[in-house]
Amino acid sequence: MQVDLPEKRYYNIGEVAKAFDVNTSLIRFWEKEFDILKPKKNAKGNRKFTPEDIKNLQLIFHLVKERGFTLDGAKIHLKEDKKKTLDNFEIIGKLEAIKAELIKLKNQM
């Protein structure tokens, strides 16, 4: 899944939820459930997600929403093969971006 977010240091929870097309409550829930999500919080308690947090959210979204893992299954999968899973996910993302670009070029012809 490609997430359309501008290049920034921090994203607020509303921007993140809109990019993933989910409710902010789901993002907060995943934050509690998955140890790899650790957004920074300001003095008011507002969450600020880094680009690394966005990558982790993409991975969680992929496992839970696209591949149909249960939350426990996704947690186990991340703990056992986190490096391999991240590498595979990054490769898939790059291939999807290439595919989208090729389709765009094809449509322009």
N, C-alpha and C positions, 0 to 999 in steps of 0.2 A: 504494500500500500504506500502510495506516495502522499506525503503530507505537504500541503502548500502553506508554508510559513516563511515570512521574510527572515533574512539573516539578522539575528539579534542575540544579545547575551542572555536575556531573560524573557520568558513568555509568561503571561498571567494565565490562570486556569481557564478563563473564558476563551481565550485565543486557542488554547490547546484543545478544549472540548469541541470548539467549532471546527477545527482542522480535522479531528477524528470523527466528527459527526456523532458525538455521544453527549450525554448529560455531564455536567460538572460533578454530580454526585458519584458517577461511575469512576471518574478520575480520582476523586478522594478515596473511594473504596479500594481501588487498586493500589493506591499509595499505602494504605494500611496493610493490605494483603501481601504485597511484594516488597522484599527487602531492598531490591535494586533501585527502587524509586525513592529518592530523597531530595525533593525540591526544597530550596531555601525558603525561609519565611521571613518577612520583614517585621518591623515592630508591631504592626497591626495584625499580624498573623496571616497576611496574604501570601499565597504560594507563588514562588517564582521558579519556573522550570528552565533548566539550562538545555542547550542542544543535546547534551549527553542524556538527560532525562527524557527528551523527546525520542531519542533512539531506543531507549529502554521501553518507553511506552509503545512505540511501533512494534517492538518485538513481542510485548505482552499482547497487544491487539492482534497481531498475526497469529499467535498461538491460541488465544481464547476465541476470538471472533471468526477468524478465517479457517483455522485448522480444526476448531471444535474441541480443544482441550478443556478439561475441567480446570478450575482454579488450582486444585491440589496437583493435578497432572502437570499443569504449566509450571508450578513451583518446583516440582521434582525435576522436570526437564531442564529448567534453568540451573538448578543446583548441580545436576550431574554433568551436563555438557554445555556449560555456559559459553566457553570459548568457541567450541564447534558450532553451536547454535548461532552465536553472534556473527561468526564468519560466514556461515551459510546464508543468514538473513541479509547481510550486506551484499553478498554476491547476487542474491535474488533481486534485491532492490536496484542494483546497477543494471542487471539484465532487463528489468521492467522499464527502467528509464531509457535504455537503448531501444527497446521495442517501441516505446511511445514515440521516440524521435524518428524511427524508421517509418512508422505509420504516418506521422506528420509529413515526412518527405514524400511518401507515396501519394498522399492526398493532394499535395501541391503539384504533382506532375500531371 
